[in-house]
Amino acid sequence: MIPGIRTSLSCWGRFHPAECRLIEPESRMKLAALFCDHAASGVIARGMGRSYGDSSVSGEGTVIGQTYLNRFLSFDPQHGIIHCEAGVTLEDIIKVSLPHGWFLPTTPGTKYVSVGGAIAADVHGKNHHVDGSFGNWVKGVTLILADGSIMECSPSKNPDVFWATVGGMGLTGFIRDARIQLRRVESSYYSVRYHRCRNLEAVLSMLASTEQQYRYSVGWIDCLSRGSGLGRSVLMLANNTGARALTSSLRSDPFRVRASARLPSVPFDFPDWVLNPFSVNLFNQAYYFKQRDREEIVPYDSFFYPLDGISSWNRIYGKRGFIQYQALFPDKTAQTGLRKILETVSSHGAASFLAVIKRCGEANLAPLSYIHRGYTLALDIPNLGAQLMPLIKSLDEILLEHQGRLYLAKDSMMDAKTFAAMYPRREEFLNIKKQIDPECFFISDQARRVGLCF
Ligand SMILES: Cc1cc2nc3c(=O)[nH]c(=O)nc-3n(C[C@H](O)[C@H](O)[C@H](O)COP(=O)(O)OP(=O)(O)OC[C@H]3O[C@@H](n4cnc5c(N)ncnc54)[C@H](O)[C@@H]3O)c2cc1C
């Protein structure tokens, strides 16, 4: 009999709930048995469910959770190489490595992400322009293939399968464990320069002109501002703080790991009317005008993970959920493309609290990896019901006109035609998948929607 329970699953945007069979193997042995017995079909791995849409949901199939597949296998504190099962979270890695002076080479805006999810989405952080994405730092993975066999993959061993797995959204196989190169840091603190930019042109030029000077950069954009202030932002530019720059009290424990505090939580789903253009505009105005140009030394979690401070913050968007629209434009079209996106969102009154802009560097070899040189803008958009699809379609058109693309880890609504136009290496990916997964054993609802199956 197939183990597991039937349950409704969705991801962070709570936009696509689906009834799935969820299996939580208790060990690597049980995981292996699942594949060898072919006890399931239409399988997709699930990490922490922090992707926004339906990447780790399979309404017609089986979802494999990793709650118990989260052991560390080794850590070399001299060279900063960690070997762990894929269910280990980025938070777990920080706890183990930071006291030894090592930190994540790159990190998304939440630490509640699994290693499997970070590799499968090839996640990026505020330092893409310097360090690239997560996959660049993976030394190797052990992959369980559809037929139950094990394949070791790395940039030098089975490199095609390795790079297809990086950014491959769980569709090449199940990442059982991974070896990751960490980054040396001088402390667990970051020296952050806050700088207000009066409009989009100012923020783009500041991001480009400071990219050699600061390893980390990110801008918060007020996406309801219009006219000459369109795209006004608060930019945060940062480097890791050297031990000598710390105050004497911080210097006594320079690699302090912040204890996981009991987090304040959003206790219930907010009613739909709470977030409206008026309330968001008030918040945005207050935030922008409260900021001063200044420099501060802050702990790593305030800089990298401000949203992790409030548990279940996704409930502020109410029961209907929300989507995140993360658009990437190449350098040459970024200014006009971003301007059009912001004008369209603003004219629809599509209130977005969270709009974040980042500088991106060179792409890696992964055929489905999202990031290449340019700028990326991520907007949270509440589920506006019937108005949502026309808005998204007009944003997609702008992106396509400007050779832009959407991020699979954030996507909830992209169709197969749009995906094919945005990801020209899709066929290359599918050819590799055909060789190792000819029956499309690994599949998610997102893969069905965007045509990453056959
Ligand atoms: C508040 C917030 C901020 C974020 N900020 C960023 C950011 O700055 N940059 C960024 O890049 N992303 C960001 N994200 C997105 C997030 O980093 C990615 O969606 C990530 O993939 C989530 O990992 P997860 O463990 O939750 O995986 P899930 O969401 O559960 O799954 C994501 C994908 O990984 C696959 N997967 C998981 N485990 C395995 C495995 N063992 N083997 C094979 N495939 C596997 C799944 O099948 C799925 O396709 C953010 C998300 C949130 C909620």
The ligand as an SDF file (V2000), in Angstrom:
LIG
                    3D

 53 58  0  0  0  0  0  0  0  0999 V2000
   10.0660   35.6760    2.3520 C   0  0  0  0  0  0  0  0  0  0  0  0
   10.7270   35.0130    1.1810 C   0  0  0  0  0  0  0  0  0  0  0  0
   11.8380   35.6140    0.5990 C   0  0  0  0  0  0  0  0  0  0  0  0
   12.4740   35.0030   -0.4770 C   0  0  0  0  0  0  0  0  0  0  0  0
   13.5550   35.6160   -1.0190 N   0  0  0  0  0  0  0  0  0  0  0  0
   14.1960   35.0480   -2.0610 C   0  0  0  0  0  0  0  0  0  0  0  0
   15.3650   35.6390   -2.6240 C   0  0  0  0  0  0  0  0  0  0  0  0
   15.8130   36.7000   -2.1710 O   0  0  0  0  0  0  0  0  0  0  0  0
   15.9860   34.9980   -3.6510 N   0  0  0  0  0  0  0  0  0  0  0  0
   15.5270   33.8090   -4.1450 C   0  0  0  0  0  0  0  0  0  0  0  0
   16.1440   33.2680   -5.0650 O   0  0  0  0  0  0  0  0  0  0  0  0
   14.4210   33.2210   -3.6350 N   0  0  0  0  0  0  0  0  0  0  0  0
   13.7450   33.8120   -2.6300 C   0  0  0  0  0  0  0  0  0  0  0  0
   12.6350   33.2100   -2.0960 N   0  0  0  0  0  0  0  0  0  0  0  0
   12.1630   31.9570   -2.7090 C   0  0  0  0  0  0  0  0  0  0  0  0
   12.7940   30.7170   -2.0650 C   0  0  0  0  0  0  0  0  0  0  0  0
   14.1460   30.9200   -1.7600 O   0  0  0  0  0  0  0  0  0  0  0  0
   12.7420   29.5610   -3.0630 C   0  0  0  0  0  0  0  0  0  0  0  0
   11.4340   29.3800   -3.5300 O   0  0  0  0  0  0  0  0  0  0  0  0
   13.2320   28.2200   -2.5050 C   0  0  0  0  0  0  0  0  0  0  0  0
   13.2570   27.2870   -3.5440 O   0  0  0  0  0  0  0  0  0  0  0  0
   12.3280   27.6970   -1.4020 C   0  0  0  0  0  0  0  0  0  0  0  0
   12.8940   26.5250   -0.8560 O   0  0  0  0  0  0  0  0  0  0  0  0
   12.0110   25.4700   -0.0470 P   0  0  0  0  0  0  0  0  0  0  0  0
   12.9030   24.6390    0.7650 O   0  0  0  0  0  0  0  0  0  0  0  0
   10.9170   26.1810    0.6540 O   0  0  0  0  0  0  0  0  0  0  0  0
   11.4390   24.5830   -1.2370 O   0  0  0  0  0  0  0  0  0  0  0  0
    9.9570   24.3870   -1.8000 P   0  0  0  0  0  0  0  0  0  0  0  0
    9.3130   25.7150   -1.9760 O   0  0  0  0  0  0  0  0  0  0  0  0
    9.2490   23.3790   -1.0120 O   0  0  0  0  0  0  0  0  0  0  0  0
   10.3210   23.7920   -3.2450 O   0  0  0  0  0  0  0  0  0  0  0  0
   10.9350   24.5950   -4.2200 C   0  0  0  0  0  0  0  0  0  0  0  0
   11.4400   23.6990   -5.3590 C   0  0  0  0  0  0  0  0  0  0  0  0
   12.5290   22.9250   -4.8620 O   0  0  0  0  0  0  0  0  0  0  0  0
   12.3230   21.5620   -5.1890 C   0  0  0  0  0  0  0  0  0  0  0  0
   13.0010   20.7380   -4.1770 N   0  0  0  0  0  0  0  0  0  0  0  0
   12.9550   20.8520   -2.8270 C   0  0  0  0  0  0  0  0  0  0  0  0
   13.6990   19.8870   -2.2530 N   0  0  0  0  0  0  0  0  0  0  0  0
   14.2180   19.1430   -3.2590 C   0  0  0  0  0  0  0  0  0  0  0  0
   15.0380   17.9840   -3.2890 C   0  0  0  0  0  0  0  0  0  0  0  0
   15.5040   17.3920   -2.2000 N   0  0  0  0  0  0  0  0  0  0  0  0
   15.3410   17.4670   -4.5050 N   0  0  0  0  0  0  0  0  0  0  0  0
   14.9000   18.0460   -5.6430 C   0  0  0  0  0  0  0  0  0  0  0  0
   14.1160   19.1290   -5.6600 N   0  0  0  0  0  0  0  0  0  0  0  0
   13.7870   19.6760   -4.4820 C   0  0  0  0  0  0  0  0  0  0  0  0
   10.8190   21.4100   -5.1760 C   0  0  0  0  0  0  0  0  0  0  0  0
   10.4130   20.2710   -5.9060 O   0  0  0  0  0  0  0  0  0  0  0  0
   10.3950   22.7140   -5.8240 C   0  0  0  0  0  0  0  0  0  0  0  0
   10.4350   22.6210   -7.2200 O   0  0  0  0  0  0  0  0  0  0  0  0
   11.9740   33.7770   -1.0120 C   0  0  0  0  0  0  0  0  0  0  0  0
   10.8460   33.1910   -0.4350 C   0  0  0  0  0  0  0  0  0  0  0  0
   10.2180   33.7940    0.6470 C   0  0  0  0  0  0  0  0  0  0  0  0
    8.9940   33.1510    1.2470 C   0  0  0  0  0  0  0  0  0  0  0  0
  1  2  1  0
  2  3  1  0
  2 52  2  0
  3  4  2  0
  4  5  1  0
  4 50  1  0
  5  6  2  0
  6  7  1  0
  6 13  1  0
  7  8  2  0
  7  9  1  0
  9 10  1  0
 10 11  2  0
 10 12  1  0
 12 13  2  0
 13 14  1  0
 14 15  1  0
 14 50  1  0
 15 16  1  0
 16 17  1  0
 16 18  1  0
 18 19  1  0
 18 20  1  0
 20 21  1  0
 20 22  1  0
 22 23  1  0
 23 24  1  0
 24 25  2  0
 24 26  1  0
 24 27  1  0
 27 28  1  0
 28 29  2  0
 28 30  1  0
 28 31  1  0
 31 32  1  0
 32 33  1  0
 33 34  1  0
 33 48  1  0
 34 35  1  0
 35 36  1  0
 35 46  1  0
 36 37  1  0
 36 45  1  0
 37 38  2  0
 38 39  1  0
 39 40  1  0
 39 45  2  0
 40 41  1  0
 40 42  2  0
 42 43  1  0
 43 44  2  0
 44 45  1  0
 46 47  1  0
 46 48  1  0
 48 49  1  0
 50 51  2  0
 51 52  1  0
 52 53  1  0
M  END
$$$$
